[in-house]
Amino acid sequence: MAEDFARAVEDGLKLGKRIYMGKDRAVQPPKPLPLMERSMHFYLPSAPMVYAVISDPRIVDNPDIPSYQPHVHGRLDPPALIPLQMNGVNLDVDCYGDSAFVQVSGMWRVHCVMRSRSCDCRIAVPMGDEGSILGVEIDLPTKSYSTELIGVEESKGIQNIARPEDGQFLKPHIFTLTIPKIDGGTYISMKLHWSQKLSYNDGKFTLTVPFNFPEFVTPAIRQIRKKERIQLNVNSGIASGIVYQAVSHPFQESKRNGGHISLLYEANVMTWSHTDLSFSYGVSSGNIFGGALLQSPSLYDIDQRDMFCICLFPGSQQGKKVFRKEVIFVVDISSSMRGRSLESTKNAINTALSMLSPEDSFNIIAFSDETFLYCTSMVLASEESIENASEWMSKEHSEGNGTNMLIPLQKAVEMLSSTPGSIPMVFLVTDGTVEDERKICEWMDKRMKNGGSLCPRIHTLGIGKFCNHHFLRMLAMLSRGEYGAACDLDTIDSQMQKLFSKGLSTVLANITIDAFDDHEQIEVYSSCIPDLSFESPLTICGRCQGSFPDTLKAKGILGDLSNVIIDLKIEKAMNISLDKISARQQIDLLTAQAWFSENKQLEEKVAKLSLRTCNISEYTRMILLEKGKIERDTDTTEARKVPKKGDACQLLDSAEPKKILLQILTVGFGDLLATAENICPGSGEEILPEVAEMLNKATSNCCGRLCRHCCCLCCIRCCSKMSNQCSILLTQLCGAVACVGCSQLCALCCPQEG
């Protein structure tokens, strides 16, 4: 999809050369197009953008200066995308700890379509790290549009369903939305909302917001005033004092108060920003430290329990001993992993092996419908053994058609059952869904409850959209591990390196909060608290009924296996919304638990939280609301729908908005059919989410309702291996049986005519 989008933008830029901008000296000459040798990624949006969707090239013209255009025959399929010119932009960012909430307000103009014609306009919203779209608002002269979340049951009554390209994630961090039929020359006022994370490295938070506009969105007329404004507010939470170290734009400090700072950049410019917004500030400390924020719920909150958020920071790496590690990489090598996915996985494992110390040990288990071991026992991470492991991975193992995950996981945990003085870890990498996922989680849950002081941590990474990411998150949660996702093949390397670095740099394990054990009225969103790593701080959120404890202490085990107690300072959260900050984490964790327990009450809880905080979830759907505007004369109470130019009037929203249901925007609960057919992630053979959901429900019960020896998934696997002739014969046979059954039914219903 991303490559098709980039090609459409390239075609649109070529088509835009037809537009005549006039001979006035105040008009800039057309910018030369980028070199054709450039990567297709060059045409993907690096800042919020709006494109005219052009299927009929005859409508392309300057709406202000009509010109002679050579006649063009035919239509464009797929349509070209012409980037619209932007007349103004404001960026507002509020940072709370490691979370950022972004709003972009801008004005675009349909400068490439003649006034007598109209076209669809496609909005593209690139987001930063772990970005989550919260909403889009569009204001036009005669109508307005906005996104909204509704429940799944309510969505079933909407007849108007958008095409996949009209509302989807082009990439995991790029959301696109299409607005229908906007007249040429129209000014589009827009507000975009999303949340994202700040990256963390060596005691320093870094915010990066996509804000790099290409040259071709700058208006051609020089006299148009171009003003860009950035407002940045940072609240460090429990950290006292902010020392910012790097900024991308010439900010002026407008306010500072302890852990809160406000920065403002405002300027009239000739061209729009060519640099992403970047801002860094430090919270480093020599030792591990932390604190807790407490806040009462708002009047509109359905859950009236107090909210709390505990943050633990790893401090400086200098002088700290990390755990000795026993690591096993469990890698899916089924046919769907062939090619880019498997090669990226091998490269990432080689890099991870180089991060191990000589006293660490490792092993590698590859699996499909069979299991392959690099070695029958753990191997010390010497240079020779790492080189041998790399050669073993480069060999061609028999790629099976199945995915049997439980056996290699049990083998890995068994090999790590006796590892005194070290922290055992399993890194699981897969791109598929298996039928016994709940059985795997139940086994892991029992193992953790009956295990020793340092049970194996299972760190999981899901590749593509066919694996059940909620299962992988739940498996990691039960074992105090970390979960990662690479829904886009371009991010496999970076996401694996992030997961490996986080797991291998554990500084504090077996974390407990003393008050949680004795206080039955405290609910923690995560069923098990994960370990603290040098790569990121740890956030623990939850709710409390009644009075919150006056003191908190965090306990854990350090890398030298000594116990440590950390006093946590409790503060009232000021100028910060804990509900807003914890919403995304809470939705993800509760969705995994709802899937595992098949608890309808948890599903309803997630849906209500999703609706209240505007965060998408598996139990809500996004719709596009179209509100027409009616014009009311100021001198009379008469209302009319078609405005007349020059009349004094007031625009009011019409009563009943039109609802358009967008496609499912979440990852879903895996795709058993795609896994059974060994479809590679990103191959373009993806199955619609609605169809996949129906098939997963049909194949979830393997006892076989119609046959005790077969299930729906077994039939799917069998049919996928049939030859064309066999499938034709089977189809004809089923049709004949259906005809016989139909004739017998007719004979019973109409015996006189039979």
VEXKE-294953 format. One record per residue (C-alpha): residue in three letters; x, y, z. Coordinates in steps of 0.05 Angstrom, whole numbers, plus 32768, in hexadecimal, padded with zeros to 4 digits. Each point is the difference from the previous one (the first is absolute). Last residue first. Layout:
code;u;v;w
ALA;X;Y;Z
...
***
This chain:
code;u;v;w
GLY;7C9B;7D63;7F77
GLU;7FC7;8030;7FF1
GLN;7FCF;7FDE;8030
PRO;8037;7FF1;8033
CYS;8014;804A;8005
CYS;8029;8008;8041
LEU;801A;7FB9;8003
ALA;800F;7FFB;7FB6
CYS;8020;8045;8001
LEU;802E;7FEA;8038
GLN;8014;7FC1;7FDA
SER;800F;802B;7FC2
CYS;802C;802F;802A
GLY;8027;7FC7;801F
VAL;800E;7FE3;7FBC
CYS;8016;8044;7FE6
ALA;802D;800B;803C
VAL;8021;7FBC;7FF5
ALA;800C;8013;7FB7
GLY;801F;8042;8014
CYS;802D;7FDF;8033
LEU;8018;7FCF;7FCA
GLN;800D;8038;7FCF
THR;8029;8026;8033
LEU;8028;7FC2;8012
LEU;800F;7FF3;7FB7
ILE;8017;8048;7FF6
SER;802C;7FFC;803F
CYS;8020;7FBF;7FE8
GLN;800F;801D;7FBB
ASN;801F;803F;801E
SER;802D;7FD7;802E
MET;7FF1;7FFD;804A
LYS;8032;8019;8034
SER;7FD6;803C;8017
CYS;7FC4;7FD1;8006
CYS;8022;7FD6;8035
ARG;8016;803C;8029
ILE;7FBA;801E;7FFD
CYS;7FE1;7FBD;8013
CYS;802F;7FFB;803C
LEU;7FEC;8047;8013
CYS;7FB7;7FEE;7FFE
CYS;800A;7FC4;802D
CYS;8007;7FB5;7FF6
HIS;7FFA;7FBF;8026
ARG;7FBF;800B;8026
CYS;7FDC;801A;7FC2
LEU;7FC8;8032;7FFE
ARG;8011;8027;803E
GLY;804A;7FF7;7FF9
CYS;8028;7FFC;8041
CYS;802F;8037;7FE6
ASN;7FD7;803A;801B
SER;8023;8040;7FE9
THR;7FF5;7FF0;7FB7
ALA;7FBE;8024;7FF7
LYS;8014;803A;802C
ASN;8041;8008;7FD9
LEU;7FDA;7FFC;7FBE
MET;7FD0;8037;8014
GLU;8038;802D;8018
ALA;8028;7FF4;7FC0
VAL;7FC4;8014;7FD6
GLU;7FF6;8041;8027
PRO;804A;8010;7FFE
LEU;8003;7FFA;7FB3
ILE;8033;7FCC;7FEB
GLU;8046;8015;7FEC
GLU;801F;7FE7;7FC1
GLY;802A;803F;7FF7
SER;8040;7FDC;8014
GLY;800B;802D;803C
PRO;8002;7FC6;8031
CYS;800B;7FBD;7FDB
ILE;7FC3;7FD4;7FF5
ASN;800E;7FBB;801C
GLU;7FBA;7FE5;7FEE
ALA;7FF4;7FE9;8047
THR;801B;8042;801B
ALA;7FD2;8028;7FD1
LEU;7FC5;7FD6;8017
LEU;8011;8005;804A
ASP;8002;804C;7FFE
GLY;8011;8023;8041
PHE;7FD7;8022;8034
GLY;7FF6;8043;7FDE
VAL;8036;8032;7FEE
THR;7FD3;803E;8007
LEU;7FE6;802F;7FCB
ILE;7FC1;7FDA;7FEA
GLN;7FE5;8023;7FC2
LEU;7FDD;8043;8007
LEU;7FB5;8007;800A
ILE;7FE2;803F;7FE0
LYS;7FCB;8025;8028
LYS;7FD8;803B;7FE4
PRO;7FF0;8034;8035
GLU;7FB8;800F;8014
ALA;7FF2;8046;801A
SER;8024;802E;7FD0
ASP;8038;802A;801B
LEU;7FF5;804B;7FFE
LEU;801E;8035;7FD3
GLN;7FEE;8049;800B
CYS;7FF0;8031;7FC9
ALA;800B;8044;7FE2
ASP;7FF9;7FF5;7FB6
GLY;803C;800C;7FD2
LYS;7FFF;7FBC;7FDF
LYS;7FC0;7FD9;8005
PRO;7FFD;7FC3;802D
VAL;7FDB;7FC0;7FEC
LYS;7FDF;7FDE;803C
ARG;7FCD;8035;8014
ALA;7FE8;8017;8043
GLU;7FCD;8036;800D
THR;8005;8022;8044
THR;8009;8043;7FDF
ASP;8031;803A;8003
THR;803F;7FD7;800E
ASP;7FEF;7FCF;7FC9
ARG;800C;7FB7;8012
GLU;802B;7FD2;7FD8
ILE;7FFD;7FB5;800A
LYS;803E;7FD6;8009
GLY;8007;7FB6;7FF0
LYS;801F;7FD3;8034
GLU;8027;7FC4;7FE8
LEU;8016;7FD1;8038
LEU;8038;7FCE;7FF1
ILE;7FFD;7FC1;8028
MET;8033;7FDA;802A
ARG;7FEE;7FBC;801D
THR;8003;7FE8;8048
TYR;800F;7FBC;8021
GLU;8045;7FF4;7FE4
SER;8016;8045;8017
ILE;800A;8046;7FE6
ASN;8012;8036;8033
CYS;7FCC;8039;8004
THR;8007;8004;804C
ARG;7FB7;7FF5;8013
LEU;7FEF;7FD1;7FC7
SER;803D;7FD5;800C
LEU;7FF4;7FFD;804A
LYS;7FB9;7FE9;7FF4
ALA;8017;7FCB;7FCE
VAL;8036;7FE7;802F
LYS;7FCE;7FF8;8039
GLU;7FCF;7FDD;7FD1
GLU;8037;7FCE;7FEC
LEU;8012;7FF6;804A
GLN;7FB7;7FF0;800F
LYS;7FFE;7FCF;7FC6
ASN;8038;7FD6;801D
GLU;8020;7FCF;7FCF
SER;8037;7FF7;8034
PHE;803A;8005;7FCE
TRP;7FDE;8032;7FD1
ALA;7FE9;802C;8039
GLN;8046;7FFE;801E
ALA;801F;8016;7FBF
THR;7FCC;8037;7FF8
LEU;800D;8016;8047
LEU;804A;800A;7FF3
ASP;7FF7;8026;7FBF
ILE;7FC7;802C;801A
GLN;8026;8011;8040
GLN;8040;8012;7FDB
ARG;7FDA;802F;7FD0
ALA;7FD7;801F;8039
SER;8039;800B;8031
ILE;8011;8047;7FEC
LYS;7FB9;8018;7FF6
ASP;7FE8;7FE3;8042
LEU;803D;801E;8022
SER;7FED;8046;7FE8
ILE;8036;8033;8012
ASN;7FFF;8047;8019
MET;800E;7FE7;8046
ALA;8005;7FB7;8014
LYS;8001;7FFB;804C
GLU;8042;7FE4;8018
ILE;8018;7FBF;801F
LYS;804C;7FF6;8008
LEU;8016;7FB9;7FF4
ASP;8034;7FE2;802E
ILE;802A;7FCB;7FDC
ILE;8012;7FBE;8022
VAL;8037;7FD5;7FE4
ASN;8011;7FB5;8003
SER;8043;7FE6;7FE9
LEU;8005;7FD3;7FC3
ASP;803D;8027;7FE4
GLY;7FD2;8018;7FC8
LEU;7FCE;801C;8032
ILE;7FC3;7FDD;801D
GLY;7FC0;8027;8010
LYS;7FD7;8028;8031
ALA;7FD8;803F;7FF6
LYS;7FE9;8025;803E
LEU;7FC3;802C;8007
THR;7FE9;802D;8039
ASP;7FBE;8022;8010
PRO;7FD7;7FC7;7FE3
PHE;7FC5;8015;7FD5
SER;7FBE;800B;8023
GLY;7FC1;7FE0;7FE2
GLN;7FFE;7FD8;7FC0
CYS;8041;8004;7FD8
ARG;800B;7FFE;7FB5
GLY;803C;7FEC;7FD5
CYS;8040;8013;7FDD
ILE;8047;7FE5;8002
THR;8033;8024;7FD4
LEU;8047;7FE6;7FF8
PRO;8037;802C;7FE4
SER;8022;7FEB;7FBF
GLU;8041;7FE3;7FE3
PHE;8023;7FF4;8043
SER;7FCB;7FCC;800E
LEU;7FCF;7FF5;8039
ASP;7FDD;7FBD;8003
PRO;7FB6;7FF6;7FF2
ILE;7FCA;8005;8035
CYS;7FCF;7FC6;7FFA
SER;7FB4;8006;7FF7
SER;8009;8044;7FDE
TYR;7FC7;8030;800C
VAL;800B;8003;804B
GLU;7FC1;8001;802B
ILE;8006;8017;8049
GLN;7FC6;7FF1;802F
GLU;801F;7FC0;801B
HIS;8039;8027;8020
ASP;8032;7FD2;8023
ASP;8027;7FE7;7FC3
PHE;7FFB;8041;7FD8
ALA;801D;802A;8039
ASP;8044;7FDF;7FFB
ILE;800B;800D;7FB6
THR;8023;7FC5;7FDF
ILE;8037;7FFC;7FCC
ASN;801D;7FBB;7FF0
ALA;8039;801E;7FD8
LEU;8029;8041;7FFF
VAL;8037;8011;7FCE
THR;7FE9;7FDB;7FC2
SER;802C;8013;7FC4
LEU;7FF6;7FC1;7FD7
GLY;7FB4;8007;7FFD
LYS;8000;8048;7FE9
SER;8038;7FF7;7FCE
PHE;7FDE;7FC3;7FE3
LEU;7FBD;8023;7FFA
LYS;801D;803F;7FE0
GLN;802C;7FD8;7FD1
MET;7FC4;7FD8;7FEC
GLN;7FD7;803E;7FF3
SER;8037;8021;7FD7
ASP;800D;7FC3;7FD4
ILE;7FB7;7FEF;7FF4
THR;7FEC;8048;7FF1
ASP;8000;7FFD;7FB4
LEU;7FD5;7FC2;8003
ASP;7FC6;8028;801E
CYS;7FD8;7FE2;8039
ALA;8040;7FF9;8028
ALA;7FE6;7FF6;8047
GLY;8021;7FFC;8044
TYR;7FEE;7FE1;8043
GLU;802B;7FFF;803F
GLY;8006;7FCB;8035
ARG;7FE5;7FF9;8047
SER;7FEA;7FB8;7FEE
LEU;7FB4;800C;8001
MET;8009;8043;7FDB
ALA;8029;7FE1;7FC8
LEU;7FCC;7FCA;7FF3
MET;7FC9;8035;8003
ARG;8023;802D;7FCD
LEU;800C;7FC5;7FD1
PHE;7FB7;7FEB;8006
HIS;7FEA;8048;7FF2
HIS;802E;8003;7FC3
ASN;7FDD;7FC4;7FE1
CYS;802A;7FF6;7FC1
PHE;7FE5;8011;7FBB
LYS;800E;804A;8003
GLY;804B;8001;7FF5
ILE;8038;7FE8;802D
GLY;7FF1;7FF4;804A
LEU;8038;8006;8034
THR;7FFF;7FDF;8044
HIS;802D;8003;803D
ILE;7FF5;7FC3;802C
ARG;8022;8009;8043
PRO;8015;7FBE;801F
CYS;7FF3;7FFB;804B
LEU;802E;8023;8031
SER;7FEB;7FF1;8048
GLY;7FE7;7FBA;7FF1
GLY;7FC5;7FE7;7FD9
ASN;7FBB;7FE7;8016
LYS;7FDA;8040;7FF2
MET;8028;800F;7FC1
ARG;7FF7;7FBB;7FE4
LYS;7FB5;8001;800D
ASP;7FFA;8041;7FD9
MET;802D;7FE6;7FC8
TRP;7FD5;7FC2;7FF7
GLU;7FC0;802A;7FFF
CYS;801F;802E;7FCD
ILE;8013;7FC6;7FD3
LYS;7FBA;7FE2;8006
ARG;7FE3;8044;7FED
GLU;802B;7FFF;7FC1
ASP;7FED;7FB9;7FEC
GLU;7FE5;800F;7FBA
VAL;803E;8022;7FE5
THR;8009;8045;7FE0
GLY;803B;8014;7FD5
ASP;8039;8032;7FF7
THR;802E;7FE7;8038
VAL;803B;8014;802B
LEU;8007;7FE7;8048
PHE;803B;8019;8029
VAL;8008;7FD5;803E
MET;8025;801A;803C
PRO;801F;7FE2;803F
ILE;801E;8031;8034
SER;8040;7FE6;801F
GLY;801B;7FE9;8043
PRO;7FE0;7FBB;7FFD
THR;7FE8;7FE8;7FBC
SER;7FD9;7FC0;8009
SER;7FBE;8002;7FDA
LEU;8020;8022;7FC3
MET;8003;7FC2;7FD5
GLU;7FB9;7FEF;8014
VAL;7FE9;8046;7FEE
ALA;801D;7FF8;7FBA
LYS;7FE3;7FBA;7FF6
GLN;7FBB;8018;8016
LEU;8005;803A;7FCF
PRO;8016;7FD2;7FC8
ILE;7FC5;7FD1;800D
LEU;7FCB;8036;8007
MET;800C;8025;7FBF
ASN;7FED;7FCE;7FC9
THR;7FF8;8028;7FC0
GLY;7FF3;7FD6;7FC2
ASN;8018;8002;7FB8
GLY;8046;7FEA;8010
GLU;8040;8023;7FEA
SER;8036;7FCC;8001
HIS;803D;8024;801A
GLU;802D;8024;7FCE
LYS;8041;8014;8021
SER;800C;8049;8013
MET;7FE8;7FF2;8047
TRP;8036;7FCB;800A
GLU;8036;802F;7FE6
SER;7FEB;8036;8032
ALA;8000;7FCD;8038
ASN;8046;7FEA;7FED
GLU;8018;8049;8002
ILE;7FDF;800A;8044
SER;8020;7FC0;801A
GLU;8045;8017;7FE9
GLU;7FFA;8046;801C
SER;7FEB;7FE4;8044
ALA;7FB9;8004;8018
LEU;7FFF;7FC1;802A
VAL;7FD2;7FCB;7FE5
MET;7FC0;7FE4;8020
SER;7FEF;7FB8;7FF1
THR;7FE7;7FD5;7FC6
CYS;801E;8031;7FCE
TYR;7FE5;8027;7FC5
LEU;7FBD;7FDF;800A
PHE;7FCD;7FF3;7FC9
THR;7FB5;7FF5;800D
GLU;7FCD;7FE7;7FCD
ASP;7FBD;801D;7FEA
SER;8026;8041;7FFB
PHE;8037;800B;8034
ALA;8046;801B;800A
ILE;8020;7FFC;8045
ILE;803F;8027;800E
ASN;802C;7FFC;803E
PHE;8024;8031;802E
SER;8032;8009;8039
ASP;801C;803D;8023
GLU;8046;7FFF;801E
PRO;801E;8019;7FBE
SER;7FD1;803D;8001
LEU;7FC5;8004;7FD0
MET;7FF7;803C;7FD2
SER;801E;7FDB;7FC4
LEU;7FC8;7FCD;8007
ALA;7FCD;8037;7FF9
THR;801F;8017;7FBE
ASN;7FFF;7FB9;7FE5
ILE;7FB8;7FFA;8017
ALA;7FED;8041;7FDA
ASN;8021;7FE6;7FC0
LYS;7FDB;7FBE;8005
THR;7FBD;8023;800B
SER;800B;802E;7FC5
GLU;800F;7FC3;7FD4
LEU;7FC2;7FDC;801A
SER;7FD1;803A;7FF1
ARG;8020;8011;7FBD
GLY;7FFA;7FBD;7FE0
ARG;7FDD;7FC6;8021
MET;7FD6;800D;803E
SER;7FBF;7FE6;7FE0
SER;8022;7FBD;7FF2
SER;8009;7FF2;804A
ILE;8042;8015;8020
ASP;7FE4;801B;8043
VAL;8039;8011;802F
VAL;800B;7FEE;8049
PHE;803F;8025;8017
ILE;801A;7FE5;8042
VAL;8026;802C;8031
GLU;8021;7FF2;8043
LYS;8018;8043;801A
ARG;802D;801A;8037
PHE;7FDA;803C;801B
VAL;801A;8046;7FF9
LYS;8031;8021;802F
LYS;7FFB;804B;8009
GLY;803F;802B;8001
GLN;7FE7;8030;7FCC
GLN;7FBD;7FEE;7FE4
SER;7FE0;803F;801D
GLY;7FBA;7FFE;801C
PRO;7FD0;7FC8;7FF2
PHE;7FC1;802A;800A
LEU;7FC2;7FE5;8022
CYS;7FBC;8021;7FF6
ILE;7FC0;7FF2;8027
CYS;7FBD;801A;7FE5
PHE;7FC3;8004;802C
MET;7FB6;800B;7FF3
ASP;7FCA;8008;8035
ARG;7FC0;7FD8;7FF7
GLN;7FC4;8021;7FDF
ASP;8000;7FD3;7FC3
ILE;7FCC;801D;7FD0
ASP;802A;8040;7FFA
TYR;7FD7;803E;7FF0
LEU;8009;801F;8045
SER;804B;7FF8;7FFA
PRO;8027;7FCC;8027
SER;802D;8012;803A
GLN;804B;8000;7FF3
LEU;803F;7FE0;801E
LEU;8046;8002;7FE3
ALA;8034;7FD0;8019
GLY;804C;8004;8003
GLY;8040;7FE2;7FE7
PHE;804B;7FF7;8008
ILE;8037;7FD0;7FE9
ASN;8042;8020;8011
GLY;802E;8033;7FDF
SER;7FC9;802C;7FE5
SER;7FEC;8013;7FBA
VAL;7FC0;8028;7FF1
GLY;801A;8022;7FC0
TYR;7FDB;8026;7FCA
SER;7FFC;7FF9;7FB5
PHE;7FD7;8023;7FCA
SER;7FF8;7FF2;7FB6
LEU;7FCB;801C;7FD2
ASP;800F;7FE4;7FBB
THR;8027;802E;7FD2
HIS;7FEF;801F;7FBD
SER;7FCE;8031;801E
TRP;7FD7;8027;7FCD
THR;801D;8030;7FCE
MET;8005;804C;7FFF
VAL;7FF2;8004;804B
ASN;7FDC;802C;8031
ALA;8013;7FE8;8045
GLU;7FE7;7FE3;8042
TYR;8025;7FD1;802F
LEU;7FE8;7FF8;8048
LEU;801A;7FD7;803B
SER;7FDC;7FEE;8041
ILE;8022;7FDE;803B
HIS;7FE7;7FD6;803A
GLY;802A;7FD8;8032
GLY;800D;803D;802C
ASN;7FDA;803A;7FE1
ARG;8018;801C;7FBE
LYS;7FDA;802B;7FCE
SER;800A;8023;7FBD
GLU;8043;7FE2;7FEB
GLN;800D;8016;7FB8
PHE;8009;7FCA;7FCC
PRO;802F;8004;7FC5
HIS;7FEE;7FBC;7FE0
SER;8020;7FBB;8005
VAL;800E;7FFF;804A
ALA;8037;7FDD;8027
GLN;8014;7FFD;804A
TYR;7FC3;8010;802A
VAL;800E;8002;804B
ILE;7FBE;7FF5;8023
GLY;7FF7;8003;804C
SER;7FE6;7FCC;802F
ALA;7FED;7FBF;7FE0
ILE;7FBC;7FE6;8019
GLY;7FD9;8018;7FC4
SER;802E;801F;7FCC
ASN;7FCB;8031;7FE7
VAL;8014;801C;7FBD
ASN;7FD8;8033;7FD8
LEU;8013;800E;7FB7
GLN;7FDD;8034;7FD6
ILE;8016;8003;7FB7
ARG;7FEA;8036;7FCF
GLU;8007;8007;7FB5
LYS;7FEC;803D;7FD8
LYS;7FFE;8008;7FB5
ARG;7FE5;8041;7FE6
ILE;7FEC;7FF9;7FB7
GLN;8028;8033;7FD7
ARG;802E;7FCA;7FE3
ILE;7FC9;7FDE;7FD9
ALA;8014;7FB7;7FF3
PRO;7FE8;7FE7;8044
THR;8032;7FD1;8022
VAL;7FE7;7FB8;7FFC
PHE;8032;7FF0;7FC9
GLU;803D;800D;802B
PRO;7FF5;7FC4;802D
PHE;7FEA;8009;8049
ASN;8029;7FE1;8038
PHE;7FD5;8002;803F
PRO;7FFE;7FB8;8018
VAL;8004;8005;804D
THR;803E;7FE8;8025
LEU;8004;8004;804C
THR;803E;7FE9;8024
PHE;8005;7FEC;804A
LYS;8046;7FFB;801E
GLY;8019;7FD3;8038
ASP;802C;7FD4;7FD4
ASN;7FCD;7FF9;7FC8
TYR;7FB5;800B;7FFF
SER;7FD1;800A;7FC6
LEU;7FC2;802B;8009
LYS;7FBE;7FDE;7FF0
GLN;7FC6;8014;7FD4
SER;7FBA;801D;8002
TRP;7FD6;801A;7FC7
HIS;7FD4;803A;7FEC
LEU;7FF7;8022;7FBD
LYS;7FDB;8042;7FF6
MET;7FED;8018;7FBA
SER;7FE8;803D;7FDA
ILE;7FF8;7FF2;7FB5
TYR;7FFD;803B;7FD1
THR;7FD9;7FF1;7FC0
GLY;801E;8013;7FBC
GLY;7FE4;7FC2;7FDE
ASP;7FC4;7FE2;8023
ILE;8007;7FC8;8034
LYS;7FDE;7FBE;7FF0
PRO;8010;7FCB;8034
ILE;8030;8004;803B
THR;8032;7FC7;8001
LEU;8027;7FEB;803F
THR;8047;7FE8;8006
PHE;8027;7FEB;803F
ILE;804C;7FF9;7FFC
HIS;8025;7FE0;803B
PRO;7FEE;7FB6;7FF4
LYS;8005;800C;7FB5
LEU;7FC8;8015;7FD1
PHE;7FD3;7FFA;803D
GLN;7FB8;8003;7FE6
GLY;7FC5;802C;7FED
ASP;7FEB;800C;7FB8
GLU;802F;7FCB;7FE4
PRO;7FD8;7FC8;8020
ARG;7FBF;8019;7FE1
ALA;7FD0;8021;8030
ILE;7FBF;7FDF;8017
ASN;7FBD;8024;7FFC
GLN;7FCD;7FCF;801E
ILE;800C;800E;8049
GLY;7FD7;7FD2;802D
LYS;803B;7FD2;800F
SER;8027;803B;801D
GLU;7FD4;8002;803D
GLU;8013;7FB9;8012
VAL;804B;8010;7FF9
GLY;7FFB;803D;802C
ILE;800D;8046;7FE5
LEU;803E;802B;7FF6
GLU;7FFD;8044;7FDE
THR;8022;8022;7FC5
SER;7FED;8046;7FEA
TYR;7FE6;8021;7FC0
SER;7FE3;8044;7FF2
LYS;7FD3;801E;7FCA
THR;7FF3;803D;7FD6
PRO;803F;802A;8007
LEU;802C;7FC5;8016
ASP;8018;7FEC;8045
ILE;8025;7FBF;800C
GLU;800C;7FDE;8044
VAL;802A;7FC2;8009
GLY;8007;7FD5;803F
LEU;802A;7FD8;8030
ILE;8032;7FDD;7FD3
SER;8033;7FD6;8027
GLY;804B;8008;7FF5
GLU;8030;7FCD;801D
ASP;803C;802D;7FEE
GLY;7FEA;803C;7FD6
MET;7FC4;800B;7FD4
PRO;7FF5;800B;7FB5
VAL;7FBA;801A;7FF1
ALA;7FEB;7FFC;7FB7
ILE;7FBF;8021;7FE9
ARG;7FE1;7FED;7FBD
CYS;7FD4;8031;7FDA
ASP;7FC9;7FEA;7FD1
CYS;7FF4;802B;7FC3
SER;7FD4;8038;7FE8
ARG;7FF2;8026;7FBF
SER;7FE8;8046;7FEE
ARG;8038;8022;8025
MET;8037;7FDD;7FD9
VAL;802C;7FD1;8029
CYS;8049;800A;8013
HIS;7FFE;8034;8038
VAL;7FD4;7FD8;8030
ARG;8017;802A;803B
TRP;801D;7FEB;8044
MET;7FFA;8021;8044
GLY;801F;7FE1;803E
SER;7FF8;7FEB;8048
VAL;802D;7FC8;8019
GLN;7FF2;7FE3;8045
VAL;8030;7FD2;8024
PHE;7FFC;7FDC;8043
ALA;8043;7FE6;8019
SER;800F;7FC8;8031
ASP;8042;7FEF;8024
GLY;7FF4;802F;803B
TYR;7FC7;802E;7FEB
CYS;800E;8025;7FBF
ASP;7FCD;8031;7FE2
VAL;800D;8012;7FB7
ASP;7FDE;8036;7FD7
LEU;8012;8009;7FB7
ASN;7FE2;8039;7FD7
VAL;8000;8003;7FB4
GLY;7FEE;8031;7FC9
ASN;7FF3;8005;7FB5
MET;800F;7FB9;7FEA
GLN;8001;7FED;7FB6
LEU;7FDF;7FBE;7FEE
PRO;8029;7FC3;7FED
ILE;7FE5;7FE2;7FBF
LEU;7FEE;7FB6;8007
ALA;7FF4;7FD9;7FC0
PRO;7FC7;7FCF;7FFA
PRO;800B;7FB5;7FF6
ASP;7FE6;7FFF;7FCA
LEU;8005;8044;7FDF
ARG;7FC9;800E;7FCD
GLY;7FFD;8004;7FB5
HIS;8011;8034;7FCC
VAL;8023;8041;8010
HIS;7FF2;8040;7FDA
PRO;8038;8033;8004
GLN;7FF3;8034;8036
TYR;7FF0;8048;7FF0
SER;8001;8028;803F
PRO;7FD1;8013;8038
ILE;8022;8031;8030
ASP;7FE1;7FFB;8046
PRO;7FED;7FB6;8002
ASN;8044;7FED;7FE0
ASP;7FF4;7FC0;7FD9
VAL;7FF9;7FB5;8008
ILE;7FB8;7FEC;7FEE
ARG;8014;7FDE;7FBF
PRO;802D;7FCF;8026
ASP;7FC3;7FD7;8016
SER;8012;7FD1;803A
ILE;8023;8036;802A
VAL;8001;7FF8;804C
ALA;8017;8045;801A
TYR;8032;7FF5;8038
VAL;8004;801B;8047
MET;803F;7FFB;802B
PRO;8016;7FFB;8049
ALA;804C;7FF9;8000
SER;8031;7FCD;7FE3
PRO;7FCD;7FE6;7FCE
LEU;8018;7FC9;7FD1
TYR;801D;8019;7FBF
PHE;8049;7FF7;8016
HIS;7FF0;7FB9;8015
MET;7FFD;7FEF;7FB5
SER;804B;8007;7FFF
ARG;8020;8035;7FD6
GLU;8019;7FEE;7FBA
MET;7FC9;802A;7FE0
LEU;8021;803F;8019
PRO;7FD0;802E;8025
LEU;7FD3;802D;7FD6
PRO;8018;8046;7FF0
LYS;7FDB;8036;8027
PRO;7FD0;8029;7FD6
PRO;8013;804A;7FFB
GLN;7FE9;802B;803B
VAL;7FC7;8030;7FF3
ALA;800A;8047;8017
ARG;8020;800E;7FBD
ASP;7FBB;7FF6;7FDF
LYS;8002;7FD2;7FC4
GLY;7FC8;7FD1;8016
MET;7FFB;7FBF;8028
TYR;7FEF;7FD1;7FC6
ILE;7FF4;7FB9;801A
ARG;8018;7FCA;7FD0
LYS;803E;7FF1;802C
GLY;7FCF;7FE4;8033
LEU;7FF9;7FC1;7FD7
LYS;8049;7FEF;800C
LEU;7FF8;800D;804B
GLY;7FC1;7FD4;8000
ASP;8024;7FC6;7FDE
GLU;8035;8002;8037
VAL;7FC9;8004;8034
ALA;7FDE;7FC3;7FE2
ARG;8042;7FDA;7FFE
ALA;800A;800F;804B
PHE;7FB9;7FE8;8010
ASP;800B;7FBF;7FD9
GLU;8042;7FF5;8025
ALA;7FDE;800C;8044
MET;7FC8;7FD0;7FEF
***
